[in-house]
Amino acid sequence: MIVGAGIGGLTAALSLHQAGFRDVTVYERAASLRPLGVGLNLLPHAVRELTELGLGDRVAKLGAAPSTLAYYNRHGQQIWSEPRGLDAGYRWPQLSVHRGRFQMELLAAVRERLGPDAVRTGHRLIEVDADERAHFETADGPVTVAADLIIGADGIHSALRRQRHPGEGEPIGNGLTLWRGTVRAPGFLDGRTMIMSGDAEQKFVAYPIGPNLINIIAERRGPGFAGTGADWNRAVDPEPIIALFEDWRFPWLDVPGLLKAADEILEYPMVDRDPIGSWTSGLTTLLGDAAHPMYPNGSNGASQAIIDARTLAFHLATAPAVTQALDAYEADRRPATTALVLSNRRQGPEQVMVLAHERAPGGFGHIHDVIAPDELTEIATGYKKAAGFHPSALNERPSLSPPVLDAARLAAVISPLRRTLLTAARAAEHLPEIPDAQIEILRVLPRGVVAGPGELADRLGLSRPTVSNLLTTMEANGLVERRPRPGNRRHVEVLATAKALDLFDRFDLASGNLVADAVATLSANDRSALAAAVPALERLRDALTLFKDTP
């Protein structure tokens, strides 16, 4: 069960489905899901995960792929610029998209793959009880749902987190207010650049999210204009905000002009929460903003939620037990996101703007007179490493898509493999050709084992007349002996002859040698994979035997 149909929750559903889990349901508080919000950035490490979910092209069509990130001071002077996405050497692009359209694309993919009822709206989580049952409030009354695992992806105001950490209180603000919006306007600079201009007190961000569509974020230390209880969808009068940025007119960008042209301006205080010591309690855990809400410095919130979802699904698919999977998930993600939360409180990569303002508030002749090149590089590189999207590390990291068994492909390999091995072993030892049905009888009669014809029929799933006919032929060929059962001469028992046992010993020896010779021609990785697969193949054999024996 996943609580919350935001970006993290929907990505978790898709990732679990890809990993082979089929009973996955998402419960969402809102009565309906609509394409709300403004723009967001999906960094290359998130785009990699979406691509491995088969969504890369679908998401790319929703927005734009910025090639450059540039930082400026409040006077429009460039502090730092760096390539992004494919231009920076990543194997995946950075994508800038409208949040609501992206969420709707994820929702559509969930319904396509998991079914139309996989997302259930209008369910507000009240609590999870001691038996790991989730209690929801709905328009039709209370609903209780049991689940093997409950994933809280219900955002910064997470009900599950509040239940596990009741004394935490409200999100923590840093005194900054954000105003966000979208503008239909021609592109600026080269049309593919994301810019951040300003300092710790006041800042403006702009980047394209589609043809002639620009996402804007204005930020200033101080109270907002929406009053209490504001959320991302609370619109405010743009005029006071335009006045704050009246002097921010650069040769390459008219900031007040963009603010004036915005469809609407949405206000929200910049908030996060202190990192917590555990996301998991029993068979419940958290991800995304429910686990680690962070300031938007570095444009990393949505990307980290996607990484959470993929990591959790990977461990659930590959760990021996759910509890071990949850431990591994936390070990991978909680320290990394804790570091990011704290780094973003120090401005993250935007620290270069803070330093430029502190050292040259009135501007500079050349940025290197103010900040050394090595210092600029270290700030940018350090954040990428902390966030998990340094190009070399990301490009070389193993996939988070767990191996998914192709049952048809496995079946297509096993049958020819058995025939090939049987033919090769017969040729190597000049063994007579024995029909498969007779081999099956001999397999259940190893040295020292006897059985009645009826027992053989039951074990092999054959009729008694068929077994009787096979035994007659095998006895004529010297492969089995039928004799009266001691103490009950009315019943017959069957055992394999010394000739048959010798043939099987020679066959097993030849088969083992052939397999060893063939395996020696494979790579070390293939040999290791085969060695690790043998116990699973033995269990598969036993499971198939049970299916065969089940009426």
N, C-alpha and C positions, 0 to 999 in steps of 0.2 A: 504494500500500500504506500502511495506517495501522497502527502498532504501539500497541496499547492501546485497550480498549473502555470507557474511562471516559467522562465527560461530554464532554470535548474531542474524543476520538477518534470517538465516535458522531456528534457534531454535525458534525465534519469530513466524515464519510461522507455524511450527509444533504445537506450544503451542496454537496459535489462532485457528487452525483447531481442536485441541482436545477440546477447549472450546466451540465449536459449530459455529465458524465463517467459512463460506464457500467461500466467495468472497475475497480471499487473494492472492495478487500477489507480487512477489519479482522482483525488477528491479536492475540489476547488470551492473556496468560500463564495466567490462572486456568483450571482445568479446567471450571468452570461459572460462570455469572454469576447472582448472587443479590442480592436487594434489601437490601444491608447498609448500615450507617451510621445517621446520625441526620438532623437537619434542616439545610437550607441556604437561603440567600436568593438569589433571582434578581432582580437589579436591573433597572430599566426598559430599560436598553440591551441587556441579554441577552434580556428578554422580547420586545423588538421583533424580534430576530433569530429567536427561536423562532416568533413570529407569522408572519414572512415565510417561514418554512419550512412553514407550515401546521399548526403544533403548538400555537398559543396557547391554544385552547380545551381541548385535551387536557391540557395542563400545568396550566391554571388549575383543572381539576377535581381535581387531586391534592392541593391544599393550601389556603392562605389568602392573602389580599391585605391586608397590613398598610397602614393609612392614616396611622400616626404612628410616628415614632422618637423616643424620649425618653431622655435621659441623666440619671442620678442619682448622688449621692455614696453612700458606704457607710452613710450615715444615712437614706437614703431621700428626700433633698431634691432637687428637680428642678433641673438645671443648664441644660438646653437641650431644646427640643422642636421638631420640624418635621414638616410633612406629608410623606407619601411616596406614590409611585405616582401614580395618577390624581388624588388629592387635592392633589398638589404641582404639577399642571399638565402632567404627562407625558401623552403619547398612549397610553402602555402602563402597565400596573400593575407594582408590585413583587409578587413571589410568594414565599411561604415554603412549602417542600415538603420531604418526606422524601427524602433523597438517593437511597436505594435504589429507591424507587418511581419517582422521576424517571428514573434510569438505565434501569430496566426499560421505561419508556415510550419512551425514545429507542431502545432495543434493538428493541422491537416495530416502531417506525417504520422502522428500517433494514431489518429483515427483510421488511416489507411492500413497501418500495419497491425495495430492491436485491436481494432474493431471500433465501431461507432459509439459504443457505450464505455469505452476505456476511460473517458474523462467525465466525471459526474460533478456538475456544478451545483451551486446552492447548498453546499455542505460546509458548515462552520464548525471546526474542531473545538470541542469543549474540553475534553481530557482523554488521556489514555490510562486505562485502569491497570491494576496489578497483574491482570491476566493478558496484558498486551492487546486489549480490545479498545478500539477508537470509538468514542462517543461524539456524534455530530448533532448539531441543531439544523433542521431543515424547515422549509415552509410547511411541510406535512407532518412535522413533529420530530421527536428524537429518533435517531438511527444509530444502532450499534453494529460495528463491523469488526470481525476478528481477522487477524493477518499474521503471517509468519514473521514479517518485518515491517516496521512503520518508519518511513523516511519523512522527516520534517523539512519541506522545501517551501515553507510558508512565509518567507521574507523576514524583514527586520523586526516586525511585530509578531514573530512566530509564537503561536499558542503552545506548541510543543516545547520550545525553549523556555517559555515563561513558566510552564509547569515544572520543568526540571530545575530551573533556576529562579524561584519565585521572588527572591529579594533583589533582583537585578535592576528593576526600575525602567525608566524610559531611556531611549537612545541618547547618547551624549553628543551635544553640539560643540562646535569649536568657534562659534561666533560669526561664521560666514553664512551668507544667504546666496542661494543659486537661483537664477532665472533662466529658463530653458525655452527654446522655441525652434520652429523651422521657418525658413524664408525661401520663397521662390524668387531666385535672382541668378544672374550669370555668375559663373565661377570667378574666383580671384586667383592671383598669381598664375600658376600653370594649370589651374583647375583640378589638380590632384594632390594639393597640399593641405595638411591639417595644421592650423596655427594656434598657438597659445601666446597671449600677450598680457603683460602686467607683472604682478608681484604678489606678495603674501596678503596685501590689503585689498587689492582690486585686480580683477583678471577678466579677460575675454577669450573665448574659445570658439573657433569656427572650422567646419570641415564639410565637404560635400557628402551627401548621402544618396545622390541620384542626379540625373541630368537637370541642371538649373534648380537644384534643391539643396539648400545649405542648412546644416544644423548649427545652432548658436547656443552658447552658454555664457551668461554674464554672472559675475560673482563679486561680492563686496562684503567686507567685514562690517557687521552691524545688523540691526533688525530688518525684517522684510516688511511687506505691505499687505500681506494677506490675513493678518491676525493669527490667532491660535488655531491649532488643529489643521494646518495646511498639509496637503499631500501633493504628489507629483501632478495631479490633475486639477489643481486649484489655479484658475486663471486670475491674473492681476492686471491692473491698468499699466500699460507700458510707459506712460509719460514720465513718472518719477525715475524709472530705470534709464530711460533715454537721457535724462538730465545728468545722471551720474557719469555718463560716458560722452558727454557733449564734446569734449576736447579730443576724443580719440579718433581723429580723422587722419589716416595715413595715406601716402600716395598710392598704396596698393589695396587699401581696404577702408571703407567708410563705416565704422562701427555704429554710430547712432543711426545711420541710414538703414543698416540691416535690422537693428532693433525696431525701428519704426515700421519696417515692411513685414515683420513677423506676423504669421497668421494669428497667433496668440502667444502670451508669455505665461509660463507655469512657474510657480515659486515653491521652493522647498528649502529648509535649513540644511546645511551640511552636517550630517550626523553619522556616527558609527556606534559600536559597542566595544567594551573592553573584551579582549580574548578570554575565553573560558577554558578551564582545565580539562573538560571532557565534552565531547559531542554525543557520546553514546551512553544510553542507560538501558540495560536489559536488551530487548530486541527493538530498540528505537534509536535512531540517529538523526543528525542534522546535515544539511548541505546548503551551499549558496549563502545568501544574506541571513538565513536563519542561523547559520553556523558562524559566519565571520563577516558581518556587515563592515564595509570599509569606505573611506572617503574616495571619491571618484578620481583622485590624482592617479595618473598612469593609465586611465581608461581601462580598468582591469576587472571591474566587478562581475559583469556578465561572463567574461572569459573564465574567471576562477570558478564560477558556478558550474560551467560546462565541464571543466577539468574535474571538479568534485564528482559530478554525476558519472563520468566515464571511469574514474578511478574506483568508485564504489562498485559499479557493475562488474568491473574486471575482477576485483577481489571476491565478490560474491560468486562469480563463475569459476574461480580457480582455487579458492581456499577449501580445506576439508570440511569446515563447518561455518555457519553464519557468524558465530562469535569471533572466530579467528579472522574472518573476512572484515568484520567491523574494526577489530584491533589493527589490522593491516591498513585499512582505509585511513583511520585516524593517524597512524604513524606516518603515512605518506603525506597527508594533507594538512593536519592541524598545525604542526610546527611551521610549515611553509606559509600558510595563510596568516598565522599569528605574526610572522615577520613582516608580511606585506601590510597588515593593518597598522603596525607600528611605523613602518617606513612611510606609508601614506600620510600619517600624522606629521611626519617631517617633510611633507610636500613631495615625496617620491622623486621622480625625475624632474619635476617642476622646480626643484631646489635651485636649478640654474637661474631661474628668474628672480628668486629670492636673493641669491647672492649678488646678482647684477644690480638690483635695486639698493641693497645694503651698501655696496661699495661705490656705486655711481648713481645716486638717485636722480641726478639731472641729466643722465645720459653719458655716452662715452664716445671717444674717437674710434677705437677698435676694441672689440670685446676682449682680446688677449691682453690689453692693458689693464683689464679688470679681473679676469679669470684666466688662469693658465690653461692651455689646450689639454694638458694631461688631466687637470681637475675636471674639466667639462666631460672628457671621455670617460673618466672613472665614474661619474655620477650616472651617465647614461648606461654604461655597461653593467654597473653594479645592480641597477634596478632590473634589467633584463634577466640577469642571473637569478636574482631573488624571486622574480615572478615566473621563472621557468620558461622563458622564451628567448634565451640567448640563441642566435642562429645555429651554431654548431651543436649545442646541447639538444635543441629541439629536433634538428634534422636527424640526429643519430639515435635519439631515444627510441626504445622498443615501443611497439604499438600497444595501446590500451584496449584494442579489440581482442577479447579472448578467442582462442581457436574454437571454431564452431564445427562440430562433426557433421560431415556430409554423409548421411547414412547410406544413401544410394551409391555413392562413390566407394564407400567401404565395402558394401556387399559386392559391388562389381569387381573389387580387387580380391576378396577372399576366395570366391569360388574358382576363378582361373588360377590363383596362386596354389590352391590345393591340388588341382589337376596337373599343373606344371610340375610341382614337386613330386607327385606320385609317379608321373611318367619318367622324370629324370632319375629318381631312385630305382625304379624298376630296371632302367637301362644300365645304370651303374653296377647293379648287383645281379643282373640277368635274372630277375625275379619273374615268376609267372604272373600273368595278368589275372587278377581276382576281381570279380564284379564288386561294385560299391556296397551292395546289400550284404554280401558275404563278409566284406571287411567290417561293416558295422557290427555284425554278429560276433566276429572275433575280437573286436575292440572291447566288448563287454564280457569277454571270457579270458582275462589275463591269467598268467600262470597261477595255478592253485585255486581258481574260481570255477565253480560248477553252477549250472542253472537249468531249470526245467524249460521245455519249449514254451509253456504258457508264460513263464516269467520273461523269457526273451521277447515274446510277442508284445507283452505289456510295456517293457522298457523301450522297445524300438518303435512302438506305435504301429505295428503291423498285425495283420490277421493271423490267427493260428495256422490255417491251411498254408498261407504264404511262407511262414517260418518253417513249417514241416517240409515243404517242398525244397526250400533252401538248404535245410539240414541234410536232406537225402542226397542232394548234389554234392554238398561239401564233404559228407562222409565218404562218398564214392571217390572223391579226390584226395582223401587222406587228411583233411583239414580239421575235422571234428570227430569225436567218438560219442556215440550214444550208448548208455548202459543203464541197467536197472538201478534204481536208487536203493542204497543199502537200507534194509529194514522195511522196505516197501516196494516190492518188486513190480507192483502194478504201475508205478510211476517211473518215468525215464528222466535221467539227468544228462546234461550235455557238457563236455569240456573240450577245450582246444587240444589238438595233438601236438606232440613234440615238433613235428614238421611245421605246423602252422606257427608255433611260438618261435621257431628258428627263423622262419620267413619274416616275422614281425621284428625280431631283433635285428636282422640284417637290414630290413627297411628303415627302422628307426635310426640305425647307425649311419646308413647312407644318407638319409634325409638330413640328419644333424650335420654331417660333413658338407653336404651341398649348400645348406643354409649358411654355414660358417664361411665357406669359400665365397659365396655371393655377397654376404655382408661385408667381407674384407675389402671388396671393391668400392664400397660406398664411402662417403665423407665421414669424418669424425662426428659431425653434428647429426648426420643420419643414423649412425650407429648408436649414439646416445639416445636419440629419439626412439629407436626400435627397442632398446633395452628398457627404457621407461614405460613403453607401451605394453610389454608382455603381460604384466599382472592385470592390466585393464582388459586385454584380449582374453585372458583366462576367465575373468569374471563375465565378459560378454558371452563366451562359450557356455558358461553355466546358466546364464540368464536365458539364452536361446534354448537350452535344453529344457528349462522349466516351461517356456512357452510351448515347446513341442509336446511336453507331457501333459499340458493342461487341456482338458476336453473342450 
